[in-house]
Amino acid sequence: MSDARTSELEEIKNDPNDVHVFISYSHEDFGIAQCLQDELTAVNPDRVRCFLDAYSIRSGEEWHSKIIANLKAADWLVFLYTGRERRPYDFCGFEIGIFTSVHSLDTSRKITDAARLLCIHDTGGLPALLSMVQNRRIRPYQSDGPLEATKELDFYVDSPLAQFFEDFYQYPANTPLRRMLKRIPGGGSQLREMPNIAAEIADRVKRLTIKFQEARKNDPISEKFYQVRIEIDIRDPLAKNKNDIPGRSTVTAMQEAFNLLGLSPDPDEDGQLKTTWEQMKTSLETNNETFAWMDKVEDDIIDAAQQRNLRSPEITFRAHDGQFYRPLLARQTIYGSGARKFSVIFVRTLPRQFVGDESTSALLIGLILASRFRFTFIEAARELMEKLGDDVTDAEFQLACRQIIYDIERMEHESSEFGMNSPDLFQQAFGPENHEIVNAFYEIWFPVRKDLFALIERRLEDPSAVSRENVREEIKKFTNTVSPYNRRFLEMCLQRYTLYLKGWLKNPA
C-alpha cells in the first residue's frame, strides 16, 4: 500500500472506537441512503461514521482512492437496492471485492454468513452478486382495518430490518454501540424483553420503510403501449458495407405482436417471447407469406445505423387479424459495446383497395400484379437480356441488376399493400377448387426469388465473383419457373372476373 493510501486510511480510522459504515446506493436512491445514515448515526452519534459512496466525495477529490480507503476502513458494507441501475464506476462487485479482502471473507459461505455485509432492498429479486450476501427486505405494514399501534409495533419488531438494527446496536461485541440483551446463541431476538429499545428500533424500521415508499412515488406503476411493437436486438456490429442485419438478431415482442404475424414462439426461461430475425423470415416464407415489410424494416435499420435518412418507401401489409399495418422504425438505442436495439411499431392503417367487394378486388389486383411480371420478364425479355449483355459497361450491367431487384421488390410491396402477402384472399376469390394452384404459386415464388437475389447480390458486392452469363442464366431459370404459374394465374383471374361480369350483367341489381 502506498504512503498516501496508508495515511488516508489512518486518517479515517483515527479513533479505534468508531464504527464505520459504507453505504452503497444508486444516485436516484440518495434520499434512502441519507435516511439510513441518519438512523445509524443516531444510534451513537459519537462513534458511528457513515460514508455515502457518492455524496461523501467532495468536488475535486480522487473518487477511486477515496472509495477504496473507505471500503478498507469500513466495519459494515450496506447496499441499498431498489432495482434502479447503478452508475458504472461504483458497481457492487468492486465494493464487495475490497470489503471481503480486508475482512478475510474468502469463501462464499463466509460472505453469506457475514452479518456486516448485507443488502437492504424492496424488490422480489436481487442481482446475482447481491443475492450471495445477507439481505433484508423492506415490507410496509398493511392494516386490514383501523390502524392498531400494537400490531404495527409487533410487525416492525419482527421484520428482517429490525434484525439488522439489533445486530448493529450490539456491534462490536466488546464495546457495543448500545447496551442491550444479546441474542440467545442459536435462538431468537430478545427485543420484546426491552420495550423501549424495541419501540426505538421499530420506529427506525418504519421511517426507513416510508423512505423506500416515498422513493417509489416517481416510479411508473403501469405502462401501456398503444401501438403494437417488436424489439430487435443486434449484438453484432453493423459494418458499413452491409445491407442486411444479422440473422441471429433477437426479436422480442408480446404475444399480441406475434399474433399479427402468425407466429407463436415459446417463452424463454424468463417468460419472454423471442425468436430471431432469420427464424421469423423463414417462418413467414414457410407459411407462403411475403416478407416485404421485413425488407423495409431492414433497410431502415441499416440507414439508421449508418446515420442516413430513412430512404425506404412506406409499405403496408395485411396481418393475421385481417387488418392492415404499416411498420415504422420508432427508436434506436446504442450501447457502449456497439450493440443496438431497435423498436418497430405497427400502425394500423387503411388498405389500398379497389372499390368493390373483397373478392372482385382480389381478382383485379391479381391481374395487375401478374401482368407486371409478364411485362417485365416475358414480353420485355429480349430488352432485359440486351441490358445484361456482354456489350454493356460494368456500370450499366450493375445498374440493370439493381433494377431487377427493384422491380421484383416493387411487385412484392404492392402485393403486400393490397393484402396479398398471404394466399388467403386469392383462395377466397378463386374458390376452393383452385386452392392448390394458388398455394403452388406462393410455394415456388420464394425459393426461385431467393436464389436469384442471392446471385445478383453476390454480383453487386463483387463483380468478379459471378459472371454475366451466370446472371443471365439465373434470370432465365427464374422466368421459366414462374411463367407457367403466371400464365395460369392470369387465365384464372380473367375467367373468374368474366363470370362475375356476366352474372352482374344478367342481374345488375
N, C-alpha and C positions, 0 to 999 in steps of 0.2 A: 504494500500500500504506500502511495506517495506521501511525503510530509504534509502536503496541502490537504489531502484526504484525511490523514490522521488528525491533524489539528481541527478540521471541520467536525469530525466525529466526536473528538474530545470536548469541543465547544458545546455540542448538542447534549452530551452526556455529562455535563459538568457536576450535576448533583446525582449521586447514585440512588437516592431515594425517589427520584422522579420516575413516573411510568409514562412511556412514550407510545402513542397510538398513531399509526399511519393509516389514514382513511383514503381509500382509492375509490373514485367515482367518475361518472361521465359528467361533463361540464353542465349538461342540462339538469342534472340532479344536485346542483350546488346547494339548493335550499335544504335538501335532506341531509347532505353532508354537514352543513352548518348546524342543523338541529342536533345531529348525533354528537358533534363536537361540544355543543353547549351542554348536553346531558351528561357526557362523560366527564367534562371538566368540572361540572357542578358536584360530582361525587366527592372530589377532593381538590379544590382549586389550587392548593399549594403544591400538589405533586403531579397532577395529570397534565401532560403536554401533548396536544394533538397536532398532527401535520396533515393538511389537506393537499393532496398531490398536485393541485394546480394553483389554488388560491394562496398557499403559503410561500410561493416563489415570487419574489419581487421583480419588477421590471429591470432588465439588465443582468440578472443573475444567470449563471450557467445551470440550466434546469437539470441536465443529465447528472452532474456530480451532486447537486443538491438532493435529488431524489435518491440516489444510491446511498448517500450519507445518512439520510433519514430512515431509509429502509434498514440499514445496518444498525441504527440506534433503536429501532422500534422493538418494543416488547409485544405489541399487538399489531396485526395487519388485518384490517377490516375492509371488505369490499361491499360496496352498495350497488345493487343490480336491479334495474327496472326494465331491462330489455333494450334500452337505448344503446346505440353504437358508441363505443369509446373512441377517443382521439388516438391516432396511430402510434403516438410516441409513449403512451402510458398503458399499454395493454397488460392484462393481468399476469400473463406468463412470465414477463420480465420481472415483475414485482414479487411474484411467488418464488422465482428462482433465487433472487437475492436474499429474501427473508429465510427461506428454508436452508440456504447455505450457512447463514450466520448462526442459526439455531440448531444446526446439525439434524435437520429433519430429512434424512437421506433415503427414506423408503416411503412408498405410497401409504403404507399403514400408519407411519408416524405422522404424515401430513394430514391424513383423515382424522386421526385422534387428537391432533393439536387444537386445544380449545382456544388458543390465542391467534389462530389463523382461521378466519371464518368469513362467510358471506351473508349479508342481510338482504333479503330480496322479497318481492311481492309477485313473482311470476311462477307459473306452474313448472317450468323447466329452467335449467341453467346450462350455460356453455360447458363443454367437457372439462376445461381446466378448473372452473369454479365448482363443479359438481363433486370434485375429489376432496374439497375442504369441508369443514363443518359449515352447515348452513342453517340459518334461522329465518323462517318465512314469516312475513308480516301478514296478519289476518285481523281485519277490523271486527269489533264486537257488533253483532246484529241482534237486536231485540225483537221478539215476536209481538210484543205489546208495549205498554208504557215502560220507559227506561227504569231499571232497578239497579241501584248503585251497587248493591252487594253482589249481584250476578255479574255485573260488569267488572268489578274488582277481581272476583274469582277467575273470570275469563282471562284477564291480562296477567294475573299472577301465575296461571297455569300455561301461559304461552311460551313458545320456544325463545322469544326475545327476552322474556323475564329470566330465563336460564342464563342468557348471555350477560345480562346486567349483574346477576348474582355471582357469576364467575369473576366478573370484573371487580366487583366490590371486594372479593376475597383475595385479590391478587396484590402483591406476591404473598406467598404463604407465610413467610416470616414477619413481614411488616405490611399487612393488608391495608388497602385504601380505606376500608371501613370495617370496624369490629362487628362481627355478627356470627351467628351459629353457622358452622360449616356443614356442607352436605355430608350425609352419612355415607361412609365408604360402601359402595355397591347399592346404596339406597337413593332416595329422592331428596328433594329440597325440604328445608326446614323454615321456609319463609312464613308459613302460617303460624309458626311459634313466635314470630317477630312482626306483629301487626303494623307497627309504624314503618319499618323498612319495607315490608310487603306493599303497603299503600304507596310509599315513595317510588318503588320500582314500577308498580302498576301505572303510576302517573307518567313516568318516563316512557314506558312502552306505549301508552296511549298517545302521548304527544308525538312520538316518532311515527306511530301508525298514521296519525292525522296528517303529518307532513308528507308521507308517502301518498296518501289520498289526494292531498292538495296538488302534488306534482302531476297527478293523473288527470287533473281537470282540463289540461290543454291537449290531452291525448284524444284522438278520434275514437268515438265509441262505436261507430259503424261507418262503412264505406260502401258506396254503390256506384258502379259504372253504368251509365245509361246507354252506352254503346257496347255491343259485343266485341271482344278483343282477344288477340293472341299475343304472347310474348315470345320473341325469338332471341335466344342466347347464342352468340357467336364467340366462341373461345379462341378460335384460330385467328391470327392477324390476317386482315384482308389486303392482299398485295395489290398494287396499283394496276397491274396488268390483268387482274382477274375480272371476269364479267359474270361470275356466279358466286353464290355463298356456299360454304362447305356443307355437304350433305348431312354430316353428323351434328349440325347445329340443332340445339334443343328447342322444341316448340312446346310452350306451356299454355294451357287455357282451362277455362271452366267447361263443364260438360255442355253448357248451352252453346258455346262456340263450336265445339267438336260436333255437336248435333247438326249444326248448319252445314257442316262439310261431310256429313255422313260417316264420321269416324267415331270409334269407341275404344280409345287406348285404355289399358289397365292402369289403375293408380299405382304410384311407386310407394316405397316404404313410408314416406311422409304424407301419403294420401293425395299427392298432386297428380294431375293427369298430364302426361307428357308423351311426346313422340319426337321423331327427328324430322328435319326438313325433307330428307330423301325418302323416309318411310311415308310421309304424308303425300308426297308427289306420287310415289309408287302405288299407294292405296287408291288414289283418285284414278290413276291410269288403269288399275286392275278393275275398278268399277265402271270402266268405259266413260270416264268423265274427263273433259278437257281441264287443264290447269293453267289457262291463260292468265287468270288473276294472280297465280303464284309467280309467273314470269314478270308481271307488272310490279309486284312487291319486291322481287329480287332486283329488278332494275333500279327501283327507288332506293333500296338499301345500299347498293353499290354506289349510286350517286351521292347519297348522304355520307357514306364512309369516305368518299373522295372529296367531300366538301363542294360538291357541284349542286346546281339547281336540279330539282327533280324534273326529268325530261320526259318520262314515260307517259303516254296518253292515259286518260282516265278509262276505267273499264268496270263493267258490272257483270255479275253472274247470278244465276238462279240457284238458290240454296235449297237444302232438303226440306225446308218448311214451305216451299213454293213461292217464297218472296225473293226479291232482287236486292242485292247488296253491292256496295262499292267499297273496296278495300282502300284504306288511307293510312299511310305511314304517319303516326302521330308523335312519336318520341324516340330519341336515341340517347342511351346512357353509355358513356365511355369510362372504362375502368383503367386504373394505373397499369395493369398488366397488359393492356392492349385489347382486352376482351370488350365486347359491346353487347348491349341489349336493345332490341327494337320493339316498340309497341305498335301493333297494327290494329286499327279498329275497323269494324264492318258497319257501314252506314246504310241503313235501309233506304231504298230509292225506288222510283217508278221505272218499270222496264221499258225498253224500246219495243214498240209493237205496232202492228198494223191495226187499223180499225176493223173490227170483226171479232168473231169468236176465236178461241184459242186454237182450235183445230185448223181452220182455214188460214189463220195467220202462220201457223207452223208450215203449212204447205207452201205459201208464198215465200217464207224465209228460206225453206229448203231449196226452192227453185233458184233464188238469188245466190245462195252460197254455193250450190252445186255448179251453177253457171260460172261463178268466179273461177272456180278450179278449172273448168273446161276452157274458159277463155285463156287463162294463163299457161296451162301445161299441155293442152291438147291442140286447140286452134292456133295458138301462137308458139307451138313447139319449135318450128323452124327458126323463127326470130330469136327465141330463147337460146337455142344452140349456137346461133351466129354470135350472140353476145358472149358466149363461153368458148368461142373458137380459138384456134391457135394463132390467128392473125391479130387479135386484140392485144392491147398492152396489159401488163400485170395489174396496173391500177384499174383499168376497165374490167378486167376479169374479177378482181376482188369486189368491185362495185356491183357487178352482176350477181355475185354470190350473196352479198348483203341484201340485195333486192329480193332474192328468192326467199330468204328467211323472213324479210319484212312482209312479203305477200302472204306467206303461209300464216304468220302470226296475226296479220290483219284479218284473215278469214276466221281464225280461232277466236280473236277478240270480238268480232262481230257476232259470231255464233254464240259466244258467252253472253253478250249483251242482250241477245234476243231470247235467252233462256235455253239455248240448245247445248249447253256444256255437258248435259247427260241425255241419254236417248229417250227419256220418259215422254216428252212432248211429241216427238216423232212417232213413237209407238202408239200414242193415243190418236194422232192424226191419221196414220196409215192402217190402223186396225190390228187386231190380234193375229190375223192371218199373215201379216208381214213383219212380225216382231223379230224373227230370226234374221231377216235381211237388214233391218235397222241395226240390230246388235252387231252383225258381221261387219258393217261399215265402221262402227266405232272400234271394233276389235282389231281391224287391220290398220286403221289410221295411225295409231300411236306407235307401233313398232317401226313402220317404214319412215314415219316422220322423225322418230328418234335417230335412226341410222343416218338419214340424210343430214340432219342438223349436226350430228357428231362429226361427220366427214367434212362438211363445209366449215364448221368452226375450227377444226384442225387446220384446214387450208388457210383460213383467215389469220390464225395465230402464226403459222409458219408455212409460207407458200411452197417451200421446198419439200415439205413433208407429204404432200398429196399432189399428184399430177392432175393436170387439167382433164385428161382422159378419164381418170377415176371419178372426178366430179361429174362429168357428163354421163358416165355410166350409172352413177348412183341416182341422178335425176331421172334417167330413163327407167330405172328399176322402180323408183317412187311412182312415176306416172303410170307405168304399165300395171303396177299393183293396184292402184286406186281407180284407174279408168273404168274397169268393168262395174265396180260398185257405183261410181259416179253416173255412168250411163243408166244403170238400173234405178238409181235414186231419182234421176230426172224423169224417167218414164213413170215411176210410181207417183211422183208429185203431179205430173200432168194428168195422169189417169184419174187420180182421186179428185183433183180440182175440177176436171171436166165433169165428172159425175156429180159433184156438188153443184156446178153451174146449171147442168141440165135439170136437176131436181128443183133448183130455185126458179128457173125459167118456167117450168110447168106449174109451180105453185109459189109465186113470189111472196105471197102473204106469209 
